[in-house]
């Protein structure tokens, strides 16, 4: 039998339908792979008993002809999604052993469609990070290595556990969240596909909040088709989320293979950064050539406020984080450190419970929201955000269907290489991705090549609001031209 962990989600779905193997066999193969790959630290909690029980139920439904769209498919869930009866910590000490008595809307829809829970995946604490080094459970190790080196690399963040698990064959797909690039950047670092849908496309209910006006759930998968299959189950209107948009969910998989002839693809001149590595520039040009060969038309576009996106993002996101994280006080749930009075208890709990990066962002956010600085920082950042959104709207008004950019300014870097004294160096990893969140647009990262050291590099496609199908059809063109990339197994 083929190694079941090397299948794509679509191949596994077809194999289950043809009864080539059972859901229990598929789940057991992944549970064994997870056990052998604990050195990657991708999972922070494994749920083997629950996984086998769900797989048995899937086999029963398949036997009765009642299979759902994801029947028997083993998935990993980022530890930001509340899972009923299964510990959910946002990878922060402050939540301790918090075990929800409810299920996030996105994960509940995956179980509704027959998927199997393998466990909870590692992420940066409260999703604040670009390398998965801020988790209280420790860093995730990228399954990719530089040629001829055994240096441990980061998988990107904040959804590093999701990306690493998919790349290493520890699940057939994973949930993730994207606030400033936390789906697309780790996908690019691990040779996987990640899509951040349009803001409002997936419910945020039951997902631990970082920055409420920027957060959006999406999938990380091994192929563009797999991402399309997962997004169809994850997306949909939810009355419990006031930012959820009430519109039908298309059959995203039907967009795979659709013609891209005549599509106008924008190449933004502002994304040509000073000092950008030549291999990123070449990859970008290669992606443009592939789309042109498939019949798309390439046009240069201008997004003039791009240069202000990163500083504006790092005002808006911490401001919202300082507000959202005020609820973690040791009173109602999570860890508590006692004090002589309630104020001291608050202080002790938050000091012990939050990691350094979370504290940094809460302090920044509280500062920019304070009485003397609100207008100078937060209000100005929101105005810049409006201008960034308008840049995209003007671009799309000229008939542009999607915009092609690099996904990251470099390939994956070593653990500890950028987590030093200057946090700004780490924040620059988000330079190509934050505009998409600021404007609420959909964006997909697709593997497009390898760098000189044999590490994966990704390209990003940015689409019009609620036109994810266009991104899937264009992403498929890049995927077909570039091929799929898998790391050489060294961890087991």
C-alpha positions in Angstrom: 0.0 0.0 0.0 1.2 3.6 -0.8 2.4 5.5 2.3 -0.9 7.0 3.3 0.7 10.0 4.8 2.2 11.1 1.5 -1.2 11.4 -0.2 -2.8 14.7 -0.9 -6.2 15.3 0.7 -7.9 14.8 -2.6 -6.1 11.5 -3.2 -7.1 10.3 0.3 -10.7 11.3 -0.2 -10.8 9.3 -3.5 -9.1 6.3 -1.9 -11.6 6.3 1.0 -14.5 6.5 -1.5 -13.0 3.6 -3.5 -12.4 1.6 -0.2 -8.7 1.3 -1.1 -8.1 1.8 2.7 -10.2 2.6 5.7 -10.5 5.9 7.6 -9.0 4.0 10.6 -6.0 2.9 8.6 -5.5 6.4 7.3 -5.8 7.9 10.8 -3.4 5.3 12.3 -0.8 6.0 9.7 -0.9 9.7 10.6 -0.9 9.0 14.4 2.3 6.8 13.9 3.9 9.6 11.8 3.1 12.2 14.6 4.6 9.9 17.2 7.8 9.5 15.1 8.1 13.3 14.5 7.7 14.7 18.0 11.1 16.3 17.5 9.5 18.8 15.2 7.2 20.0 18.0 4.4 20.6 15.6 1.7 19.2 17.9 1.1 20.5 21.4 -1.6 18.0 22.2 -2.3 14.7 20.5 -5.8 13.1 20.6 -5.3 9.5 19.3 -8.3 8.0 21.1 -10.7 10.7 19.8 -9.1 10.4 16.3 -9.7 6.6 16.2 -13.3 7.0 17.4 -14.0 9.6 14.8 -12.4 7.5 12.1 -14.5 4.5 13.1 -17.6 6.6 12.8 -16.5 7.8 9.4 -16.0 4.2 8.2 -19.5 3.5 9.4 -20.9 6.4 7.4 -18.9 5.5 4.3 -20.2 2.0 4.6 -23.8 3.3 4.6 -23.2 5.7 1.7 -23.6 8.7 4.0 -20.0 10.1 3.6 -19.5 13.9 4.0 -17.2 16.0 1.9 -14.3 15.4 4.3 -15.3 12.0 5.5 -12.4 10.3 7.3 -9.8 13.0 6.5 -7.3 13.5 9.4 -6.7 17.1 10.2 -4.7 19.2 12.7 -6.2 22.2 14.4 -4.2 25.3 15.3 -4.3 25.8 19.1 -6.2 29.0 18.6 -9.4 27.2 17.7 -11.6 26.2 20.7 -12.2 22.5 20.6 -15.0 21.1 22.9 -13.4 19.0 25.6 -9.9 19.3 24.2 -7.4 21.7 25.8 -7.0 25.0 24.0 -4.3 27.4 25.2 -3.3 29.8 22.3 0.2 28.4 23.3 0.2 30.8 26.3 0.9 30.0 29.9 -1.9 32.3 30.9 -4.6 29.9 29.6 -3.0 27.0 31.6 -5.1 23.8 31.0 -8.2 25.7 29.7 -10.6 23.2 28.2 -13.5 24.7 26.3 -17.1 23.4 26.6 -17.8 24.6 23.1 -16.5 24.3 19.6 -15.3 27.0 17.2 -17.6 27.4 14.2 -14.9 26.6 11.7 -13.8 23.3 13.4 -17.5 22.4 14.0 -18.1 22.6 10.3 -15.1 20.4 9.6 -16.5 17.7 12.0 -19.9 18.2 10.4 -18.3 17.2 7.1 -16.7 14.1 8.5 -13.1 15.2 9.3 -11.0 13.6 12.0 -9.2 15.5 14.8 -5.6 14.4 15.2 -4.7 17.0 17.8 -3.8 20.6 18.5 -1.0 22.4 16.6 1.6 24.7 17.9 1.6 28.4 17.1 3.2 31.6 18.3 1.7 32.8 21.6 -1.7 34.4 20.8 -0.6 34.3 17.2 1.9 37.0 17.8 5.0 36.1 15.8 6.5 35.3 12.4 8.6 32.3 13.3 6.7 30.1 15.9 9.4 30.9 18.5 7.1 32.7 21.0 5.0 29.6 21.9 5.1 28.6 25.5 5.5 25.0 24.2 8.8 25.9 22.5 9.7 26.5 18.8 8.4 24.4 16.0 11.2 22.9 13.7 10.7 23.3 10.0 10.9 19.8 8.2 13.0 21.5 5.5 16.8 21.9 5.9 19.4 23.8 4.0 21.4 21.6 1.6 24.4 20.1 3.5 23.3 21.6 6.9 21.6 20.3 9.9 20.7 23.8 11.3 17.2 23.8 12.6 15.0 26.3 10.7 11.8 28.1 11.7 8.6 27.1 9.9 7.3 30.7 9.9 4.5 32.0 12.1 2.2 32.3 13.7 0.7 29.1 12.1 4.1 27.3 12.2 2.8 24.1 13.6 0.1 23.9 10.9 2.5 24.4 8.1 5.2 22.1 9.5 2.6 19.3 10.2 1.3 19.5 6.6 4.8 19.6 5.0 6.0 16.7 7.1 3.0 14.4 6.4 1.6 14.7 10.0 -1.9 15.6 8.8 -3.7 16.0 5.4 -4.5 19.6 6.1 -4.7 22.1 8.9 -6.6 25.1 10.2 -4.7 28.3 10.5 -5.3 32.0 11.1 -3.9 35.0 9.4 -3.7 38.5 11.0 -0.7 39.9 9.0 0.5 36.9 7.1 0.3 34.0 9.5 -1.1 31.6 6.9 0.8 32.7 3.8 4.3 33.2 5.3 4.6 29.8 7.0 3.1 28.2 3.8 5.9 29.8 1.8 8.6 28.7 4.3 7.4 25.0 4.2 6.5 24.5 0.5 2.8 24.2 1.3 -0.3 26.1 0.1 -2.0 28.6 2.4 -5.0 30.9 1.7 -6.2 33.8 3.8 -9.8 34.3 2.7 -11.6 37.6 2.4 -12.3 39.1 5.8 -15.8 37.8 6.9 -15.6 34.7 4.7 -14.9 32.3 7.7 -16.4 32.8 11.1 -14.1 34.0 13.9 -16.4 32.7 16.6 -14.6 30.4 19.0 -11.1 31.5 17.8 -8.9 33.2 20.3 -8.7 36.8 19.2 -5.5 38.7 18.4 -6.7 41.7 16.3 -10.4 41.4 15.6 -10.5 43.6 12.5 -7.6 41.7 10.9 -7.9 38.0 12.0 -9.2 35.5 9.5 -9.2 31.7 9.5 -8.1 29.7 6.5 -6.5 26.3 5.6 -2.9 25.2 5.0 -2.7 22.2 2.7 -0.4 20.3 0.4 -1.9 21.4 -2.9 -4.1 24.2 -4.3 -6.9 21.7 -4.8 -6.7 20.5 -1.2 -6.9 24.1 0.1 -10.0 24.7 -2.1 -11.6 21.5 -0.6 -10.9 22.6 3.0 -12.0 26.2 2.5 -15.4 25.1 1.2 -16.0 23.4 4.5 -14.5 26.1 6.7 -16.3 29.1 5.0 -19.9 30.2 5.6 -22.1 32.7 7.4 -22.3 32.5 11.2 -24.9 34.6 13.1 -22.6 34.4 16.2 -19.9 36.4 14.4 -21.1 40.0 13.6 -18.3 40.4 11.0 -19.4 37.2 9.2 -20.7 37.9 5.7 -24.0 36.3 4.6 -23.3 35.1 1.1 -23.3 31.6 -0.5 -20.1 29.5 -0.4 -19.0 28.5 -3.9 -17.6 25.1 -4.9 -14.0 26.3 -4.8 -12.7 23.0 -6.1 -14.6 23.6 -9.4 -12.3 26.6 -10.0 -9.2 24.3 -10.2 -8.2 24.0 -13.9 -10.5 26.9 -15.0 -9.0 28.9 -17.8 -7.1 32.1 -16.8 -7.0 33.4 -20.4 -7.6 37.1 -20.5 -7.3 37.6 -16.8 -5.4 40.8 -16.0 -2.7 40.3 -13.4 -1.2 43.3 -11.7 2.5 43.5 -10.9 2.9 46.3 -8.2 6.1 48.3 -8.6 6.2 49.2 -4.9 6.9 45.6 -4.0 10.3 45.8 -5.6 12.1 46.5 -2.4 15.7 47.8 -2.0 18.0 44.9 -1.2 15.5 42.2 -2.2 17.4 39.0 -2.9 17.9 38.4 -6.7 16.4 34.9 -6.4 13.1 36.4 -5.1 13.1 38.8 -8.0 13.7 35.9 -10.5 11.0 33.8 -8.9 8.5 36.7 -9.2 9.4 37.1 -12.9 9.1 33.3 -13.4 5.6 33.3 -11.9 4.6 36.2 -14.1 5.9 34.3 -17.2 4.0 31.1 -16.2 0.7 33.1 -15.9 1.4 34.9 -19.2 2.0 31.5 -20.9 -1.4 30.3 -19.6 -3.1 33.3 -21.3 -3.1 35.9 -18.6 -2.3 39.5 -19.3 0.4 41.2 -17.2 0.2 44.9 -16.3 2.2 47.1 -14.0 0.1 48.6 -11.2 0.8 51.1 -8.4 -0.1 50.7 -4.7 1.5 53.9 -3.5 0.7 53.5 0.2 2.3 50.1 0.5 5.4 51.6 2.2 3.2 52.7 5.1 1.4 49.3 5.6 3.9 47.7 7.9 4.2 50.6 10.4 0.4 51.2 10.3 -0.2 47.4 10.9 2.1 47.4 13.9 0.0 50.2 15.5 -3.5 48.8 14.6 -2.8 45.1 15.5 -1.2 45.8 19.0 -3.9 48.3 19.8 -6.6 45.7 19.2 -4.5 43.0 21.0 -4.2 45.2 24.1 -8.0 45.4 24.2 -8.6 41.7 23.4 -6.1 40.5 25.9 -7.5 42.6 28.8 -9.8 39.6 29.5 -6.9 37.4 30.6 -6.8 38.4 34.3 -6.7 35.1 36.3 -10.3 35.6 37.5 -12.6 33.5 35.3 -10.4 30.9 33.6 -6.8 30.0 32.9 -3.8 30.4 35.2 -3.8 32.5 38.4 -0.9 33.8 40.4 -2.1 35.0 43.8 -1.4 38.5 45.3 -2.2 40.5 48.5 -5.2 42.1 46.7 -7.0 41.8 43.4 -4.8 44.4 41.6 -1.7 42.6 42.6 -3.2 39.3 41.5 -3.9 40.8 38.1 -0.4 42.1 37.8 1.2 38.8 39.0 -1.0 36.7 36.7 -0.3 38.7 33.6 3.4 39.1 34.3 3.8 35.3 34.7 1.3 34.3 32.1 2.3 36.4 29.0 5.5 35.9 27.1 7.9 38.7 26.1 6.5 39.3 22.6 2.9 39.4 23.9 3.9 41.9 26.6 5.7 44.0 24.0 2.6 44.2 21.8 0.2 44.9 24.7 2.4 47.7 25.9 2.7 49.2 22.4 -1.1 48.9 21.9 -1.9 50.4 25.2 0.5 53.3 24.5 -1.0 54.1 21.1 -4.5 54.0 22.5 -3.7 56.3 25.5 -5.2 59.8 25.7 -2.2 61.8 24.6 -1.3 59.6 21.6 -4.6 58.2 20.2 -4.8 60.8 17.4 -1.1 60.8 16.7 -0.8 57.1 16.2 -4.0 55.0 16.2 -6.2 57.4 14.3 -3.5 58.1 11.8 -2.9 54.4 11.3 -6.6 53.9 10.6 -6.5 56.6 8.0 -3.5 55.0 6.3 -5.4 51.7 6.3 -8.2 53.4 4.4 -5.7 54.7 1.8 -4.2 51.2 1.4 -7.7 49.7 0.8 -8.4 52.5 -1.7 -5.2 51.7 -3.6 -6.4 48.1 -4.2 -9.9 49.3 -5.1 -8.5 51.6 -7.8 -6.3 48.9 -9.1 -9.3 46.4 -9.3 -11.4 49.2 -10.9 -9.0 49.1 -13.9 -10.0 45.5 -14.6 -7.2 43.8 -12.7 -8.3 40.3 -11.6 -5.5 39.6 -9.2 -2.1 40.9 -8.1 1.1 38.8 -8.1 3.8 39.4 -5.5 6.5 37.5 -3.6 5.1 35.9 -0.4 8.2 36.5 1.7 11.4 38.5 1.4 13.5 35.4 2.0 13.4 31.6 2.6 13.2 30.1 6.1 15.8 31.3 8.6 17.4 29.5 11.5 15.8 29.2 14.9 17.2 32.1 17.0 18.7 33.9 14.1 16.2 36.8 14.2 14.7 36.5 17.6 17.4 38.7 19.1 17.4 42.2 20.5 15.7 44.0 17.5 12.1 42.9 17.0 11.7 45.1 13.9 13.9 42.7 12.0 11.4 40.0 12.7 8.5 42.3 11.8 9.9 42.9 8.3 9.0 39.3 7.4 5.5 40.5 7.0 6.3 43.2 4.5 4.5 41.5 1.6 1.6 40.1 3.5 0.2 42.8 5.9 -1.4 44.9 3.1 -3.9 42.1 2.4 -5.1 42.0 6.0 -5.3 45.8 6.2 -7.5 45.8 3.1 -9.5 42.7 4.1 -8.7 41.0 0.8 -8.1 37.3 0.0 -4.5 36.2 -0.6 -2.9 32.8 -1.4 0.7 31.6 -1.1 1.7 28.9 -3.5 5.1 27.1 -3.6 7.0 28.3 -6.8 10.6 27.1 -6.5 13.6 26.4 -4.3 16.4 28.8 -3.4 20.1 28.2 -3.8 20.2 26.3 -0.5 17.3 24.0 -1.5 14.6 25.8 0.6 11.1 26.5 -0.7 10.0 29.9 -1.9 6.4 31.0 -2.4 4.5 33.5 -4.6 1.5 35.4 -3.4 -1.7 36.2 -5.4 -4.0 38.9 -4.0 -7.6 38.9 -5.2 -10.7 40.9 -5.2 -13.1 40.6 -2.2 -14.9 37.2 -2.2 -13.2 36.1 -5.5 -11.2 33.2 -4.0 -12.0 31.1 -7.0 -9.8 33.3 -9.2 -6.9 32.8 -6.8 -7.4 29.0 -6.9 -7.4 28.9 -10.7 -4.3 31.2 -10.9 -2.6 29.3 -8.1 -3.1 26.1 -9.9 -1.3 27.5 -13.0 1.7 28.3 -10.8 1.6 24.9 -9.0 1.4 23.0 -12.3 4.3 24.9 -13.7 6.5 24.7 -10.6 5.6 21.2 -9.4 5.1 20.2 -5.7 7.9 20.3 -3.2 8.4 17.9 -0.3 11.3 17.9 2.3 13.7 15.0 2.6 12.7 13.1 5.7 15.4 13.3 8.4 13.3 13.5 11.6 12.3 9.9 12.1 
